[in-house]
């Protein structure tokens, strides 16, 4: 059985941002920081080991493109500096947290560097990605999963049109499963603290 399609656009622009699949050597330090900053990773299982992160980032930089379908760097559209990452990809069917019988729904996740918090970038990036997907893919459920303790992420999810439908345990913490139809998600986008990805 073939994998359902995800967003294929190589670049998506919004008022202040560009979401791009292209990865440049100058992106390296920002990408390493995203995975090793304890505050950024507070709801994502904590910081990852520096050596492991550097090895992964170096491989991505060498490839010149993000490593997963539906994954993007969030960059300032004036300076091209990386502010964070966004993924709109298929949630694995063997992971907990689904709203369809077969699983494999689109899942939205995002994470921003600490220096980019508080400016509404997460909402703007998510809105741009969801609108691009709505223009490219048939209407379908989109998931957003975040730690239940991450109240700011849940508030942003609500502004983006997601509603909570249940909780489950994953990565040693309670997660809240939120969902929206692709055709109606992404109408919000102004957030006060956009550091949270979905977990």
C-alpha positions as CSV (number, residue, x, y, z in Angstrom):
1,X,0.0,0.0,0.0
2,X,1.4,3.4,-1.0
3,X,2.0,6.1,1.6
4,X,-0.6,8.9,1.4
5,X,0.8,12.1,0.0
6,X,2.0,15.0,2.1
7,X,2.8,18.6,1.3
8,X,5.3,18.7,-1.6
9,X,6.0,22.4,-2.0
10,X,9.7,23.2,-1.8
11,X,9.1,26.7,-0.5
12,X,6.2,28.5,1.1
13,X,6.2,32.2,1.8
14,X,4.2,34.4,4.2
15,X,4.4,38.0,5.2
16,X,7.6,37.7,7.3
17,X,8.7,34.1,6.7
18,X,9.9,31.6,4.1
19,X,9.4,27.9,4.8
20,X,12.1,26.1,2.8
21,X,13.2,22.6,2.2
22,X,16.7,23.8,1.1
23,X,19.3,23.6,3.8
24,X,22.5,25.8,3.7
25,X,25.8,25.5,5.5
26,X,24.9,28.8,7.3
27,X,21.9,27.0,8.9
28,X,24.0,24.6,10.8
29,X,24.4,26.4,14.1
30,X,20.7,27.3,14.3
31,X,19.7,23.6,13.7
32,X,22.1,22.4,16.4
33,X,20.8,24.9,18.8
34,X,17.2,23.8,18.2
35,X,18.0,20.3,19.4
36,X,20.3,21.1,22.2
37,X,18.7,24.1,24.0
38,X,17.1,22.9,27.2
39,X,14.4,25.5,27.2
40,X,13.4,24.8,23.6
41,X,13.3,21.1,24.3
42,X,11.5,21.4,27.6
43,X,8.3,19.7,26.3
44,X,10.1,17.6,23.7
45,X,12.0,15.1,25.9
46,X,14.9,17.4,26.9
47,X,18.0,18.4,24.9
48,X,19.6,15.7,22.7
49,X,23.3,14.9,23.0
50,X,25.5,17.4,21.1
51,X,27.6,14.9,19.2
52,X,24.5,13.0,17.9
53,X,22.8,16.3,16.9
54,X,25.9,17.6,15.1
55,X,26.3,14.3,13.2
56,X,22.6,14.4,12.0
57,X,22.8,18.1,11.2
58,X,26.0,17.7,9.2
59,X,24.3,15.0,7.1
60,X,21.3,17.2,6.4
61,X,23.5,20.1,5.5
62,X,25.6,17.9,3.2
63,X,22.4,16.7,1.5
64,X,21.2,20.3,1.0
65,X,17.6,19.5,1.8
66,X,15.5,18.7,4.8
67,X,15.5,15.0,5.7
68,X,11.8,14.1,5.9
69,X,8.9,14.7,3.5
70,X,6.8,17.6,4.7
71,X,9.6,19.1,6.8
72,X,10.7,22.8,6.4
73,X,13.1,25.3,7.9
74,X,11.3,28.4,9.1
75,X,13.4,31.4,8.0
76,X,13.2,35.1,8.2
77,X,12.3,36.2,4.6
78,X,14.6,39.2,4.8
79,X,17.7,37.8,6.4
80,X,17.1,34.1,5.6
81,X,18.2,33.3,9.2
82,X,16.7,30.1,10.5
83,X,14.1,30.7,13.2
84,X,12.8,27.1,13.6
85,X,11.5,24.1,11.9
86,X,8.0,22.9,10.9
87,X,6.8,19.5,9.8
88,X,3.5,18.6,8.2
89,X,3.9,14.9,7.7
90,X,2.1,11.6,8.2
91,X,1.8,10.4,11.8
92,X,3.0,6.8,11.9
93,X,0.1,4.3,12.2
94,X,1.9,2.5,15.0
95,X,2.1,5.6,17.2
96,X,-0.7,6.3,19.6
97,X,-3.0,9.2,18.9
98,X,-5.2,8.9,15.8
99,X,-8.7,10.0,14.7
100,X,-9.0,7.6,11.8
101,X,-9.1,3.8,11.9
102,X,-6.1,3.3,9.6
103,X,-4.0,6.2,11.1
104,X,-1.4,8.0,8.9
105,X,-3.2,11.3,9.3
106,X,-1.3,14.6,8.5
107,X,0.4,15.9,11.7
108,X,1.5,19.4,12.3
109,X,4.6,20.1,14.4
110,X,6.8,23.1,14.9
111,X,9.6,24.4,17.1
112,X,11.3,27.8,17.3
113,X,14.6,29.0,18.6
114,X,14.4,30.9,21.9
115,X,15.3,34.2,20.2
116,X,12.3,33.9,17.9
117,X,9.7,33.4,20.7
118,X,7.0,35.9,21.4
119,X,6.8,37.4,17.8
120,X,4.0,35.2,16.4
121,X,6.2,33.3,14.0
122,X,4.9,29.8,15.0
123,X,1.4,30.8,14.2
124,X,2.3,32.5,10.9
125,X,4.4,29.5,9.8
126,X,1.7,27.0,10.7
127,X,-1.0,29.0,8.9
128,X,1.1,29.3,5.8
129,X,1.9,25.5,5.7
130,X,-1.8,24.6,6.3
131,X,-3.0,26.9,3.6
132,X,-0.5,25.5,1.2
133,X,-1.5,22.0,2.1
134,X,-5.2,22.8,1.7
135,X,-4.5,24.1,-1.8
136,X,-2.5,20.9,-2.8
137,X,-4.2,18.0,-0.9
138,X,-7.8,16.8,-0.5
139,X,-9.6,17.8,2.7
140,X,-8.7,15.4,5.5
141,X,-8.0,15.4,9.3
142,X,-4.9,17.1,10.6
143,X,-3.5,16.2,14.0
144,X,-1.5,18.3,16.5
145,X,-0.1,16.5,19.5
146,X,1.4,18.4,22.4
147,X,2.2,17.7,26.0
148,X,-0.9,18.4,28.1
149,X,1.3,20.5,30.4
150,X,2.2,22.8,27.5
151,X,-0.6,25.3,27.9
152,X,0.8,27.8,25.5
153,X,1.0,25.3,22.7
154,X,-2.6,24.3,23.4
155,X,-3.7,27.9,23.1
156,X,-1.9,28.3,19.8
157,X,-3.5,25.1,18.6
158,X,-6.9,26.5,19.4
159,X,-6.1,29.7,17.5
160,X,-5.1,27.7,14.5
161,X,-8.5,25.9,14.6
162,X,-7.6,22.7,16.3
163,X,-9.8,21.2,19.0
164,X,-8.7,18.7,21.7
165,X,-10.3,15.2,21.2
166,X,-8.4,13.1,23.8
167,X,-5.2,12.3,25.7
168,X,-2.7,9.5,25.8
169,X,0.7,8.7,27.2
170,X,3.8,9.0,25.0
171,X,7.4,9.9,25.7
172,X,6.8,9.5,29.4
173,X,4.2,12.3,29.6
174,X,0.5,12.9,29.0
175,X,-0.2,14.2,25.5
176,X,-3.2,16.0,24.2
177,X,-4.5,15.0,20.7
178,X,-6.0,17.9,18.8
179,X,-7.5,17.8,15.3
180,X,-8.9,20.0,12.6
181,X,-10.1,19.6,9.1
182,X,-7.5,20.7,6.6
183,X,-10.0,22.9,4.9
184,X,-10.7,24.9,8.1
185,X,-7.4,24.8,10.0
186,X,-4.8,27.6,10.0
187,X,-7.1,30.6,10.3
188,X,-5.4,31.9,13.5
189,X,-1.7,32.5,13.8
190,X,-0.9,35.1,16.4
191,X,0.8,33.5,19.3
192,X,2.6,34.9,22.3
193,X,5.2,32.1,22.9
194,X,5.7,30.0,19.8
195,X,8.4,27.7,21.0
196,X,6.3,24.6,21.3
197,X,6.3,21.8,18.8
198,X,3.7,19.2,19.2
199,X,5.1,17.1,22.0
